[in-house]
Amino acid sequence: MDPVIIVGAGPVGLALSLALAAQGVPSVVLDEGSGKDEPRPARSVVLRADMAAMVERLGCTTLRDEGVRWVGWRGMRRRQVVRHLTLDLGLGGTEEWSEDPAAPSAPAAPLHIPQHALARGLRDAIAHQKLIRLVTEARLDTIEQDPDGVVAHTRGPAGTWWRGSHLVGCDGARSTVRKLLGIRFPGRTAVERHAVAALRTELPWPGEALLHRQPPWRGAADEITARPLPDGVWRIDWLLPPRGDLVTPDALVGRIRETLAGWCDGVTPPYELIDTGVHTLHHRLARRWRVDRVLLAGDAAHLLGAVGTQGLDEGLRDVDNLAWKLAHTWHHGASERLLDSYQSERRAAVAHRLRGADQSLPVLRGGGGLRTYLPGATRGHDALLTDGHVGRGPLGAPPAYPHSPLAPPYTEGRTPVGTPEGAPVEDVRVTAPDGTTVRLRDRLGQGRLLVLLVAPGTGVWDRRHWRGAGVMPRLEEAVAALPAKAEVLVTEAYPGAPAHAVLLVRPDGHLVAAFAGVHPEELYAAADAARGGSPTDEPEDEQETGTEDGTDPGAKAAAKAGAKAGTKAGTKGGAKAAAKVGAAGVSTGSDRTADMH
């Protein structure tokens, strides 16, 4: 099999290559740049707890070293604190939570990190992966498809033809892939503008993020956000008028001094200005996210970010949704329904997020006519903004896919649990097959379904006893017969689930179905629906996922694909692409053409 071609080496493209490699799929990442990210502390990103956990699973260490999880969230209006939340710094928090102080769980803390640090951590992880090839100074200019794959041509110092099983455009808002496909990208321009500064100083609430609306000092913005970074650095954003004057250096310094003095009892504390910028937010949504073997992800597919919504967080959710589907297709073949479900699920989820933000803007910026249209808006403007920034409600909560084409039909053996079908499962503690106790999130992203048995009392039993007791033998037999790889996990309790309930969970952590006990036929049907139906390509036992002699599976795929290159090309560029393919997948001929396998 040919590798997956990923166009764009931002965080989304890098994360996708790592997510595919974790499931045994080789990829080529085409980077238009030099492979080095300019340090810009004022350009930072906020990740929800589940996406931060996903990035850590991919091997990115900079999240721990250079990111900060907020210890709290503070909302102010004029001179008053109107909202103060304590955040859960572990992964035990949940996006569905109560503001009641007696509630058992606090909201999960988002993670804040400079984007260049995130990208560097992903690149460092790629350096240890044999299945990923990162190519710099490779600018895409041509895409051609045939029934067996995709051929792409890049310009640059080593202009080359590449062949892949699929191609994913992760090349940003001005996506070349999207333009070559002729996909429209409608939406709104300059929805919000922010002046941004990264500075080192001391503020009265260390480790907490702040949203200050209508501050009382003269000349202030209507809304100011302060978010902590490591080493005493803060990113501060000032909301600007949509069509205001340019922000001069003197004007920005004036805003900084007035804001710091307003927060520090009228005295501007010492500060070190590190970086500045103006951030303009657009809202756009591509009409299509898939054209045959070419797909879009991240900013190439959508732009959002107003009122606290997080664009990169949504791009990583694209990765989480797409990677296991591409991996299943690459290894086993798949029905068209599986890859079509990527667009169906993710585009609907982002469209919902955009509608929520667009309907909130008139309410939050002085209107009010649309207030009743947005669920939860009656709780007040400050609560709406908290939702977007902290990660809950229509502006921030993780998406659910209740109308997914992968949803199984209802059967009699189903039972309701605390998680709706299609929504992300709770991160409960589970016992893995090797007897270790881990978080459920730790078992995601490995390309297999998870079958979770709710078995009270197993935590105090010796594993040797309960593995052969009760419903476990029957469940393991049913799981062994499923049409896709699956792993059995056991938990003592799951919210809203009765004893002996069986939950079927997708590789990206979304609930497929829950059953009242072991129902082998219904479990099989649900697993078959979750994988999109019967595969259409060669059977599982003919796929290359490893070799007995320890050879890198990507290298073996390269040899096999190289031998077939001449017959698979099928395009005017493909004839050149099949010219001289070496073991490394790169032509040594003078025409500077190549396949990468």
RODO-2510 file (C-alpha; in nm, 4 decimals, decimal comma):
residues 597
     n   res          X          Y          Z
     1     m     0,0000     0,0000     0,0000
     2     d     0,1108     0,3546    -0,0736
     3     p     0,1499     0,5985     0,2160
     4     v    -0,1017     0,8682     0,3025
     5     i     0,0114     1,2064     0,1690
     6     i    -0,0406     1,4913     0,4164
     7     v    -0,0099     1,8425     0,2774
     8     g     0,0816     2,0939     0,5453
     9     a     0,3106     2,0643     0,8475
    10     g     0,1224     2,2703     1,1020
    11     p     0,0018     2,1080     1,4240
    12     v    -0,2935     1,9405     1,2489
    13     g    -0,0851     1,7811     0,9725
    14     l     0,1878     1,6736     1,2143
    15     a    -0,0655     1,5271     1,4575
    16     l    -0,2381     1,3357     1,1769
    17     s     0,0895     1,1752     1,0679
    18     l     0,1585     1,0635     1,4263
    19     a    -0,1960     0,9341     1,4742
    20     l    -0,1636     0,7272     1,1559
    21     a     0,1797     0,5963     1,2556
    22     a     0,0376     0,4818     1,5900
    23     q    -0,1926     0,2585     1,3848
    24     g     0,0754     0,1265     1,1506
    25     v     0,0077     0,3560     0,8538
    26     p     0,3017     0,5271     0,6759
    27     s     0,2687     0,8874     0,5635
    28     v     0,4541     1,1618     0,3781
    29     v     0,4157     1,5130     0,5204
    30     l     0,4760     1,7845     0,2593
    31     d     0,5925     2,1047     0,4290
    32     e     0,5959     2,4180     0,2181
    33     g     0,8320     2,5833     0,4685
    34     s     1,1778     2,5127     0,6011
    35     g     1,0674     2,2910     0,8878
    36     k     1,1387     2,5517     1,1548
    37     d     0,8678     2,7394     1,3418
    38     e     0,9381     3,0987     1,4413
    39     p     0,8916     3,1469     1,8179
    40     r     0,5830     3,3662     1,8667
    41     p     0,4604     3,3614     2,2301
    42     a     0,1694     3,5866     2,1330
    43     r     0,0424     3,3131     1,9032
    44     s    -0,0797     3,0525     2,1480
    45     v    -0,3501     2,7871     2,1459
    46     v    -0,5955     2,6485     2,4004
    47     l    -0,6673     2,2738     2,4000
    48     r    -0,9543     2,1097     2,5867
    49     a    -0,8524     1,8341     2,8265
    50     d    -0,9435     1,5488     2,5909
    51     m    -0,7477     1,6957     2,2970
    52     a    -0,4485     1,7675     2,5215
    53     a    -0,4605     1,4013     2,6272
    54     m    -0,4712     1,2927     2,2631
    55     v    -0,1658     1,5039     2,1742
    56     e     0,0251     1,3608     2,4709
    57     r    -0,0605     1,0081     2,3542
    58     l     0,1063     1,0976     2,0240
    59     g     0,4362     1,1562     2,2079
    60     c     0,4371     1,5358     2,2274
    61     t     0,6309     1,6223     2,5455
    62     t     0,6163     2,0022     2,5184
    63     l     0,2620     2,0075     2,6564
    64     r     0,3993     1,9209     2,9993
    65     d     0,7164     2,1286     2,9677
    66     e     0,5898     2,4463     2,7974
    67     g     0,2140     2,4427     2,8468
    68     v     0,0026     2,5511     3,1441
    69     r    -0,3259     2,4111     3,2696
    70     w    -0,5298     2,6890     3,4270
    71     v    -0,5988     2,6410     3,7963
    72     g    -0,9095     2,8570     3,7728
    73     w    -1,1301     3,0785     3,5606
    74     r    -1,2233     3,4295     3,6731
    75     g    -1,4927     3,6415     3,5086
    76     m    -1,5132     4,0150     3,5868
    77     r    -1,7529     4,2860     3,4804
    78     r    -1,6581     4,6454     3,5498
    79     r    -1,5081     4,6181     3,9011
    80     q    -1,6866     4,3040     4,0190
    81     v    -1,5969     3,9344     4,0015
    82     v    -1,9093     3,7744     3,8557
    83     r    -1,7792     3,4199     3,8118
    84     h    -1,4963     3,2219     3,9705
    85     l    -1,4387     2,8557     3,8877
    86     t    -1,1802     2,6147     4,0230
    87     l    -1,0580     2,3816     3,7474
    88     d    -0,9503     2,0180     3,7700
    89     l    -0,5814     1,9930     3,6772
    90     g    -0,5965     1,6180     3,6155
    91     l    -0,7919     1,4263     3,3560
    92     g    -1,0590     1,3421     3,6096
    93     g    -1,2568     1,6545     3,5282
    94     t    -1,5461     1,6398     3,2891
    95     e    -1,6929     1,8736     3,0301
    96     e    -2,0392     1,8005     3,1745
    97     w    -2,0336     1,9500     3,5200
    98     s    -2,2299     2,1472     3,7759
    99     e    -2,1461     2,4842     3,9280
   100     d    -2,2678     2,3550     4,2630
   101     p    -1,9650     2,3598     4,5020
   102     a    -2,0819     2,0260     4,6401
   103     a    -2,0663     1,8621     4,2958
   104     p    -1,8279     1,5656     4,2815
   105     s    -1,6210     1,6956     3,9884
   106     a    -1,4855     2,0284     3,8715
   107     p    -1,4528     2,1298     3,5055
   108     a    -1,1461     1,9873     3,3346
   109     a    -0,8726     2,2485     3,2972
   110     p    -0,7880     2,3551     2,9397
   111     l    -0,4214     2,3616     2,8442
   112     h    -0,2569     2,6789     2,7091
   113     i     0,0647     2,6557     2,5036
   114     p     0,2465     2,8644     2,2394
   115     q     0,1718     2,7183     1,8983
   116     h     0,5398     2,7013     1,8023
   117     a     0,6094     2,4915     2,1143
   118     l     0,3265     2,2533     2,0256
   119     a     0,4550     2,2174     1,6692
   120     r     0,8107     2,1594     1,7903
   121     g     0,6941     1,8859     2,0264
   122     l     0,5097     1,7131     1,7436
   123     r     0,8149     1,7376     1,5168
   124     d     1,0323     1,5883     1,7918
   125     a     0,7905     1,2959     1,8188
   126     i     0,8007     1,2479     1,4405
   127     a     1,1813     1,2233     1,4549
   128     h     1,1385     0,8907     1,6381
   129     q     0,8883     0,7502     1,3870
   130     k     1,0055     0,5325     1,0984
   131     l     0,6661     0,5445     0,9289
   132     i     0,6673     0,9231     0,8769
   133     r     0,8671     1,1104     0,6167
   134     l     0,8729     1,4899     0,6593
   135     v     0,9692     1,6760     0,3413
   136     t     1,0496     2,0480     0,3625
   137     e     1,0337     2,3155     0,0926
   138     a     0,7797     2,1083    -0,0989
   139     r     0,5045     2,3228    -0,2449
   140     l     0,2073     2,1383    -0,3922
   141     d     0,0900     2,2401    -0,7388
   142     t    -0,0888     1,9367    -0,8847
   143     i    -0,3226     1,6607    -0,7660
   144     e    -0,4448     1,3758    -0,9845
   145     q    -0,6592     1,0820    -0,8743
   146     d    -0,7227     0,7359    -1,0149
   147     p    -0,9204     0,4409    -0,8759
   148     d    -0,6192     0,3133    -0,6786
   149     g    -0,4662     0,6279    -0,5313
   150     v    -0,3520     0,9876    -0,5598
   151     v    -0,0570     1,1430    -0,7442
   152     a     0,0691     1,4821    -0,6264
   153     h     0,3450     1,7043    -0,7643
   154     t     0,5489     1,9492    -0,5585
   155     r     0,7732     2,2371    -0,6623
   156     g     1,0886     2,3376    -0,4797
   157     p     1,4565     2,2435    -0,4651
   158     a     1,3576     1,8796    -0,5171
   159     g     1,0438     1,9050    -0,7271
   160     t     0,8952     1,5577    -0,7239
   161     w     0,5945     1,3398    -0,7975
   162     w     0,4466     1,1550    -0,4984
   163     r     0,1965     0,8728    -0,4930
   164     g    -0,0303     0,7916    -0,2008
   165     s    -0,3352     0,5889    -0,1084
   166     h    -0,5095     0,9095     0,0050
   167     l    -0,4199     1,2763     0,0394
   168     v    -0,5264     1,5014     0,3272
   169     g    -0,5070     1,8787     0,2929
   170     c    -0,3980     2,0264     0,6270
   171     d    -0,2529     2,3341     0,4585
   172     g    -0,4409     2,6109     0,6343
   173     a    -0,6874     2,8827     0,5480
   174     r    -0,5402     2,9466     0,2029
   175     s    -0,5337     2,5728     0,1280
   176     t    -0,3881     2,4808    -0,2097
   177     v    -0,5556     2,1406    -0,1852
   178     r    -0,8967     2,2993    -0,1408
   179     k    -0,8374     2,5333    -0,4355
   180     l    -0,7147     2,2535    -0,6638
   181     l    -1,0340     2,0619    -0,5825
   182     g    -1,2465     2,3687    -0,6603
   183     i    -1,4227     2,3559    -0,3238
   184     r    -1,5996     2,6733    -0,2127
   185     f    -1,5124     2,8225     0,1290
   186     p    -1,7987     3,0601     0,2179
   187     g    -1,8380     3,2484     0,5421
   188     r    -1,7740     3,5770     0,7180
   189     t    -1,4589     3,7895     0,7194
   190     a    -1,3167     3,9725     1,0229
   191     v    -1,5804     3,8494     1,2685
   192     e    -1,3564     3,9703     1,5532
   193     r    -1,0248     4,1526     1,5820
   194     h    -0,7930     4,1402     1,8828
   195     a    -0,4761     4,3217     1,9754
   196     v    -0,2477     4,0663     2,1389
   197     a     0,0568     4,0948     2,3649
   198     a     0,2739     3,8381     2,5400
   199     l     0,4481     3,9850     2,8434
   200     r     0,6185     3,8746     3,1609
   201     t     0,4720     4,0290     3,4756
   202     e     0,2937     3,9477     3,8020
   203     l    -0,0845     3,9617     3,8143
   204     p    -0,3070     3,9191     4,1224
   205     w    -0,4396     3,5754     4,0207
   206     p    -0,1425     3,3475     3,9375
   207     g    -0,2338     3,0510     3,7207
   208     e    -0,5913     3,1639     3,6576
   209     a    -0,7369     3,2789     3,3276
   210     l    -0,9358     3,6025     3,3308
   211     l    -1,2130     3,7464     3,1158
   212     h    -1,2834     4,1109     3,2001
   213     r    -1,5871     4,2713     3,0348
   214     q    -1,6448     4,6454     3,0308
   215     p    -1,3442     4,7374     3,2500
   216     p    -1,3896     5,0751     3,4234
   217     w    -1,0720     5,2555     3,3160
   218     r    -1,0732     5,5124     3,0357
   219     g    -0,9874     5,3967     2,6844
   220     a    -1,0144     5,0259     2,7667
   221     a    -1,1467     4,7633     2,5265
   222     d    -1,4959     4,6264     2,5838
   223     e    -1,3422     4,2866     2,6592
   224     i    -0,9968     4,1806     2,7780
   225     t    -0,8702     3,8263     2,8212
   226     a    -0,5580     3,7249     3,0166
   227     r    -0,4284     3,3674     2,9982
   228     p    -0,1166     3,2384     3,1796
   229     l     0,1831     3,0725     3,0177
   230     p     0,4937     2,9258     3,1891
   231     d     0,7645     3,1383     3,3537
   232     g     0,5366     3,4247     3,4520
   233     v     0,4325     3,5034     3,0928
   234     w     0,0780     3,6105     3,0103
   235     r    -0,1047     3,6407     2,6814
   236     i    -0,3440     3,9370     2,6919
   237     d    -0,6075     4,0022     2,4221
   238     w    -0,8012     4,3273     2,3750
   239     l    -1,1197     4,3078     2,1649
   240     l    -1,1018     4,5744     1,8924
   241     p    -1,3787     4,7416     1,6918
   242     p    -1,4449     4,5420     1,3726
   243     r    -1,3294     4,8237     1,1441
   244     g    -1,1189     5,0348     1,3772
   245     d    -0,7914     5,2114     1,3153
   246     l    -0,4602     5,0311     1,2945
   247     v    -0,3057     4,9456     1,6313
   248     t     0,0175     5,1448     1,6603
   249     p     0,3006     5,0409     1,8954
   250     d     0,2378     5,3472     2,1133
   251     a    -0,1337     5,2714     2,1352
   252     l    -0,0656     4,9103     2,2314
   253     v     0,1831     5,0117     2,5034
   254     g    -0,0811     5,2517     2,6349
   255     r    -0,3355     4,9680     2,6514
   256     i    -0,0870     4,7482     2,8352
   257     r    -0,0055     5,0086     3,0987
   258     e    -0,3696     5,1038     3,1562
   259     t    -0,4783     4,7402     3,1817
   260     l    -0,2029     4,6364     3,4232
   261     a    -0,2673     4,9413     3,6397
   262     g    -0,6411     4,8685     3,6409
   263     w    -0,5759     4,5165     3,7651
   264     c    -0,3078     4,6130     4,0181
   265     d    -0,4702     4,8879     4,2283
   266     g    -0,3812     5,1749     3,9974
   267     v    -0,0055     5,1058     3,9803
   268     t     0,1509     4,9588     3,6658
   269     p     0,3753     4,6705     3,7807
   270     p     0,7106     4,6026     3,6110
   271     y     0,6659     4,4068     3,2896
   272     e     0,8718     4,2753     2,9992
   273     l     0,7044     4,2951     2,6585
   274     i     0,7969     3,9801     2,4617
   275     d     0,5724     3,9721     2,1551
   276     t     0,2765     4,1555     2,0015
   277     g     0,0317     4,1136     1,7161
   278     v    -0,3170     4,1717     1,5823
   279     h    -0,5353     3,8628     1,5442
   280     t    -0,8264     3,8758     1,2986
   281     l    -1,0855     3,5978     1,3236
   282     h    -1,2876     3,4690     1,0288
   283     h    -1,5747     3,2208     1,0202
   284     r    -1,5741     2,9931     0,7145
   285     l    -1,6794     2,6379     0,6358
   286     a    -1,5792     2,4369     0,3272
   287     r    -1,8704     2,3004     0,1247
   288     r    -1,7090     1,9584     0,0960
   289     w    -1,4435     1,7850     0,3062
   290     r    -1,3942     1,4825     0,0830
   291     v    -1,3524     1,4364    -0,2920
   292     d    -1,2867     1,0655    -0,3537
   293     r    -0,9397     0,9981    -0,2048
   294     v    -0,8648     1,3588    -0,1097
   295     l    -0,9853     1,5058     0,2213
   296     l    -0,9566     1,8342     0,4112
   297     a    -0,8827     1,8929     0,7803
   298     g    -0,8126     2,1825     1,0150
   299     d    -0,8144     2,5390     0,8824
   300     a    -0,8330     2,4062     0,5265
   301     a    -1,1857     2,2873     0,6112
   302     h    -1,3046     2,5453     0,8654
   303     l    -1,2175     2,8733     1,0347
   304     l    -1,3626     2,9727     1,3715
   305     g    -1,2470     3,1302     1,6952
   306     a    -1,4851     3,4063     1,8044
   307     v    -1,6284     3,4241     2,1589
   308     g    -1,3931     3,1638     2,2952
   309     t    -1,4288     2,8847     2,0379
   310     q    -1,0935     2,7248     1,9563
   311     g    -0,9942     2,6655     1,5944
   312     l    -0,6914     2,4411     1,6516
   313     d    -0,8805     2,2332     1,9069
   314     e    -1,1399     2,1644     1,6364
   315     g    -0,8624     2,0794     1,3897
   316     l    -0,7271     1,8183     1,6292
   317     r    -1,0789     1,6758     1,6615
   318     d    -1,0710     1,6347     1,2826
   319     v    -0,7519     1,4314     1,3291
   320     d    -0,9051     1,2201     1,6052
   321     n    -1,2070     1,1444     1,3865
   322     l    -1,0228     1,0832     1,0592
   323     a    -0,7094     0,8932     1,1633
   324     w    -0,8763     0,5676     1,2692
   325     k    -1,1010     0,5688     0,9620
   326     l    -0,8069     0,6169     0,7256
   327     a    -0,6115     0,3510     0,9152
   328     h    -0,8972     0,1006     0,8902
   329     t    -0,9272     0,1731     0,5174
   330     w    -0,5518     0,1402     0,4648
   331     h    -0,5234    -0,1937     0,6463
   332     h    -0,8503    -0,3644     0,5603
   333     g    -1,0319    -0,1705     0,2937
   334     a    -1,3588    -0,0054     0,3871
   335     s    -1,6982     0,0857     0,2588
   336     e    -1,7467     0,4360     0,1269
   337     r    -1,9688     0,4978     0,4283
   338     l    -1,6711     0,4973     0,6651
   339     l    -1,4786     0,7806     0,4977
   340     d    -1,8006     0,9670     0,4115
   341     s    -1,8819     0,9668     0,7827
   342     y    -1,5798     1,1919     0,8454
   343     q    -1,7435     1,4766     0,6549
   344     s    -2,0908     1,3961     0,7884
   345     e    -1,9805     1,3997     1,1524
   346     r    -1,7156     1,6694     1,1626
   347     r    -1,8704     1,9203     0,9246
   348     a    -2,2022     1,9046     1,1138
   349     a    -2,0226     1,9504     1,4467
   350     v    -1,8245     2,2532     1,3277
   351     a    -2,1339     2,4019     1,1621
   352     h    -2,3131     2,3714     1,4974
   353     r    -2,0233     2,5491     1,6681
   354     l    -2,0226     2,8277     1,4085
   355     r    -2,3984     2,8776     1,4386
   356     g    -2,3646     2,9051     1,8154
   357     a    -2,0885     3,1654     1,7892
   358     d    -2,2656     3,3663     1,5170
   359     q    -2,5905     3,3694     1,7132
   360     s    -2,4048     3,4743     2,0285
   361     l    -2,2266     3,7695     1,8734
   362     p    -2,5316     4,0030     1,8492
   363     v    -2,6181     3,9159     2,2101
   364     l    -2,2686     3,9699     2,3459
   365     r    -2,1831     4,2779     2,1421
   366     g    -2,4860     4,4853     2,2327
   367     g    -2,7783     4,3217     2,0495
   368     g    -3,0219     4,0738     2,1911
   369     g    -3,2735     3,9865     1,9213
   370     l    -3,1311     3,6356     1,8774
   371     r    -3,0923     3,5608     2,2449
   372     t    -3,3681     3,3039     2,2660
   373     y    -3,2335     3,1053     1,9692
   374     l    -2,9190     2,9811     2,1433
   375     p    -2,9564     2,7046     2,4044
   376     g    -2,8375     2,8285     2,7419
   377     a    -2,8289     3,1949     2,6448
   378     t    -3,0743     3,2906     2,9183
   379     r    -2,8035     3,2222     3,1768
   380     g    -2,6468     3,5519     3,0799
   381     h    -2,3750     3,6936     2,8631
   382     d    -2,0957     3,6129     3,1065
   383     a    -2,2005     3,2482     3,1230
   384     l    -2,2020     3,2287     2,7422
   385     l    -1,8442     3,3505     2,7234
   386     t    -1,7387     3,1191     3,0047
   387     d    -1,8837     2,8295     2,8047
   388     g    -1,6735     2,9145     2,5029
   389     h    -1,3478     2,9621     2,6916
   390     v    -1,3741     2,6798     2,9459
   391     g    -1,5185     2,4215     2,7069
   392     r    -1,8864     2,3463     2,7630
   393     g    -2,2261     2,4292     2,6157
   394     p    -2,2886     2,5012     2,2462
   395     l    -1,9681     2,7076     2,2178
   396     g    -1,7226     2,4719     2,3795
   397     a    -1,8418     2,1225     2,4729
   398     p    -1,6898     1,8241     2,2891
   399     p    -1,9044     1,7297     1,9896
   400     a    -2,1414     1,4358     1,9735
   401     y    -2,2408     1,2498     1,6564
   402     p    -2,5948     1,1260     1,7272
   403     h    -2,6910     1,1217     1,3579
   404     s    -2,3749     0,9571     1,2311
   405     p    -2,4062     0,7236     0,9310
   406     l    -2,2086     0,4789     1,1476
   407     a    -2,4794     0,4658     1,4165
   408     p    -2,6292     0,1146     1,4511
   409     p    -3,0061     0,0613     1,4353
   410     y    -3,1859     0,0260     1,7671
   411     t    -3,2166    -0,3236     1,9132
   412     e    -3,3983    -0,4663     2,2136
   413     g    -3,0839    -0,5400     2,4109
   414     r    -2,9766    -0,1760     2,4354
   415     t    -2,9794     0,0140     2,7634
   416     p    -2,9413     0,3883     2,8339
   417     v    -2,6332     0,5074     3,0210
   418     g    -2,5120     0,8497     3,1313
   419     t    -2,3505     0,9131     2,7920
   420     p    -2,5816     0,9560     2,4906
   421     e    -2,5006     0,7432     2,1876
   422     g    -2,2551     0,9270     1,9629
   423     a    -2,1137     1,1378     2,2495
   424     p    -1,7642     1,1056     2,4007
   425     v    -1,7462     0,8519     2,6834
   426     e    -1,6452     0,9493     3,0354
   427     d    -1,2804     0,9024     3,1273
   428     v    -1,3383     0,6356     3,3921
   429     r    -1,0715     0,4100     3,5399
   430     v    -1,0548     0,0721     3,3666
   431     t    -0,8675    -0,2553     3,4023
   432     a    -0,6782    -0,3466     3,0862
   433     p    -0,6197    -0,7048     2,9613
   434     d    -0,2743    -0,7124     3,1217
   435     g    -0,4276    -0,6371     3,4619
   436     t    -0,3108    -0,2746     3,4865
   437     t    -0,5484     0,0025     3,5905
   438     v    -0,5496     0,3011     3,3563
   439     r    -0,7753     0,5829     3,2378
   440     l    -1,0090     0,4967     2,9529
   441     r    -0,8535     0,7743     2,7425
   442     d    -0,5197     0,5924     2,7604
   443     r    -0,6643     0,3093     2,5451
   444     l    -0,7930     0,5364     2,2658
   445     g    -0,6237     0,6134     1,9357
   446     q    -0,4962     0,2611     1,8684
   447     g    -0,7338     0,1804     1,5843
   448     r    -0,9454    -0,0749     1,7687
   449     l    -1,2905    -0,0756     1,9199
   450     l    -1,3176    -0,0847     2,2983
   451     v    -1,5700    -0,3093     2,4718
   452     l    -1,6244    -0,1901     2,8281
   453     l    -1,7897    -0,4169     3,0857
   454     v    -1,9350    -0,2558     3,3978
   455     a    -1,8576    -0,5086     3,6744
   456     p    -1,8900    -0,3783     4,0317
   457     g    -1,6427    -0,5321     4,2735
   458     t    -1,3747    -0,6329     4,0267
   459     g    -1,1390    -0,3780     4,1745
   460     v    -1,0975    -0,5868     4,4881
   461     w    -1,0864    -0,9258     4,3141
   462     d    -0,7793    -1,1030     4,1902
   463     r    -0,7801    -1,0790     3,8108
   464     r    -0,7221    -1,4539     3,7817
   465     h    -1,0647    -1,5116     3,9359
   466     w    -1,2909    -1,2608     3,7627
   467     r    -1,1456    -1,3197     3,4115
   468     g    -1,3082    -1,6642     3,4200
   469     a    -1,6200    -1,5732     3,6193
   470     g    -1,9661    -1,4421     3,5425
   471     v    -2,0221    -1,3014     3,1928
   472     m    -1,6540    -1,2520     3,1103
   473     p    -1,5957    -1,5774     2,9168
   474     r    -1,9052    -1,5197     2,7052
   475     l    -1,8104    -1,1561     2,6472
   476     e    -1,4543    -1,2378     2,5406
   477     e    -1,5882    -1,5016     2,3025
   478     a    -1,8277    -1,2468     2,1507
   479     v    -1,5511    -0,9866     2,1155
   480     a    -1,3191    -1,2371     1,9471
   481     a    -1,5879    -1,2879     1,6796
   482     l    -1,6365    -0,9165     1,6014
   483     p    -1,5687    -0,7974     1,2431
   484     a    -1,3074    -0,5463     1,3640
   485     k    -1,0267    -0,5589     1,6193
   486     a    -1,1517    -0,4888     1,9719
   487     e    -1,0194    -0,4849     2,3270
   488     v    -1,2118    -0,5831     2,6401
   489     l    -1,1851    -0,3446     2,9361
   490     v    -1,3529    -0,3666     3,2759
   491     t    -1,4664    -0,0861     3,5060
   492     e    -1,6288    -0,0965     3,8474
   493     a    -1,8780     0,1765     3,7569
   494     y    -1,9829     0,3997     3,4706
   495     p    -2,2200     0,6988     3,5109
   496     g    -2,5799     0,5888     3,4630
   497     a    -2,4896     0,2318     3,3654
   498     p    -2,6384    -0,0732     3,5409
   499     a    -2,4224    -0,3636     3,6542
   500     h    -2,3086    -0,5919     3,3708
   501     a    -2,3773    -0,3271     3,1061
   502     v    -2,1535    -0,3571     2,7991
   503     l    -2,0457    -0,0377     2,6207
   504     l    -1,9066    -0,0412     2,2657
   505     v    -1,6703     0,2542     2,2118
   506     r    -1,5127     0,3775     1,8872
   507     p    -1,1341     0,4259     1,8598
   508     d    -1,1866     0,8024     1,8997
   509     g    -1,3798     0,7581     2,2254
   510     h    -1,7384     0,8086     2,1053
   511     l    -2,0063     0,5705     2,2310
   512     v    -2,1503     0,3396     1,9645
   513     a    -2,4069     0,1614     2,1837
   514     a    -2,4620     0,0233     2,5332
   515     f    -2,6210    -0,3142     2,6030
   516     a    -2,7870    -0,4649     2,9104
   517     g    -2,5586    -0,7646     2,9352
   518     v    -2,3828    -0,9685     2,6674
   519     h    -2,5739    -0,9856     2,3369
   520     p    -2,3304    -1,1302     2,0811
   521     e    -2,5425    -1,0764     1,7704
   522     e    -2,6347    -0,7194     1,8612
   523     l    -2,2750    -0,6402     1,9584
   524     y    -2,1567    -0,7770     1,6226
   525     a    -2,4122    -0,5681     1,4313
   526     a    -2,3114    -0,2521     1,6205
   527     a    -1,9404    -0,3148     1,5550
   528     d    -2,0113    -0,3760     1,1871
   529     a    -2,2025    -0,0483     1,1658
   530     a    -1,9217     0,1384     1,3434
   531     r    -1,6663     0,0246     1,0838
   532     g    -1,8960     0,1318     0,7988
   533     g    -1,9999    -0,2137     0,6840
   534     s    -1,8108    -0,4860     0,5015
   535     p    -1,4669    -0,4040     0,3554
   536     t    -1,4312    -0,3831    -0,0203
   537     d    -1,0557    -0,4349    -0,0638
   538     e    -0,8247    -0,7293     0,0040
   539     p    -0,8845    -0,9321     0,3227
   540     e    -0,7183    -0,8594     0,6542
   541     d    -0,4703    -1,1485     0,6440
   542     e    -0,3132    -1,0155     0,3232
   543     q    -0,2369    -0,6715     0,4671
   544     e     0,1169    -0,5758     0,5658
   545     t     0,1264    -0,4647     0,9287
   546     g     0,4660    -0,6042     1,0249
   547     t     0,7332    -0,8566     0,9317
   548     e     0,8872    -1,1525     1,1063
   549     d     1,2422    -1,0355     1,0337
   550     g     1,1857    -0,6994     1,2058
   551     t     1,1754    -0,4984     0,8829
   552     d     0,9941    -0,1659     0,9120
   553     p     0,6404    -0,2224     0,7769
   554     g     0,6656     0,1034     0,5855
   555     a     0,9737    -0,0266     0,4016
   556     k     0,7950    -0,3469     0,3034
   557     a     0,4984    -0,1442     0,1850
   558     a     0,7478     0,0647    -0,0124
   559     a     0,8931    -0,2367    -0,1931
   560     k     0,5510    -0,3732    -0,2781
   561     a     0,4189    -0,0368    -0,3946
   562     g     0,7327     0,0350    -0,5947
   563     a     0,6886    -0,2878    -0,7887
   564     k     0,3329    -0,1889    -0,8728
   565     a     0,4045     0,1772    -0,9505
   566     g     0,4112     0,1320    -1,3261
   567     t     0,0694    -0,0302    -1,3401
   568     k    -0,0928     0,1936    -1,0765
   569     a     0,0143     0,5299    -1,2164
   570     g    -0,2705     0,5696    -1,4625
   571     t    -0,2168     0,9460    -1,5109
   572     k     0,0116     1,1642    -1,7162
   573     g     0,2022     1,2506    -1,3991
   574     g     0,1871     0,8934    -1,2791
   575     a     0,3966     0,7715    -1,5710
   576     k     0,6793     0,9928    -1,4509
   577     a     0,6081     0,9034    -1,0899
   578     a     0,6744     0,5362    -1,1647
   579     a     1,0150     0,6035    -1,3207
   580     k     1,2865     0,5049    -1,0755
   581     v     1,1757     0,4119    -0,7281
   582     g     1,4500     0,3090    -0,4871
   583     a     1,4209     0,1405    -0,1503
   584     a     1,3771     0,4814     0,0111
   585     g     1,0967     0,5633    -0,2300
   586     v     1,2796     0,8530    -0,4016
   587     s     1,3916     0,8616    -0,7621
   588     t     1,7596     0,9108    -0,8329
   589     g     1,6969     0,9957    -1,1982
   590     s     1,7707     1,3331    -1,3538
   591     d     1,4003     1,4086    -1,4069
   592     r     1,3730     1,4566    -1,0276
   593     t     1,0527     1,2564    -1,0025
   594     a     0,9675     1,0041    -0,7368
   595     d     0,7186     0,7938    -0,5502
   596     m     0,7243     0,7783    -0,1726
   597     h     0,6031     0,4446    -0,0358
***
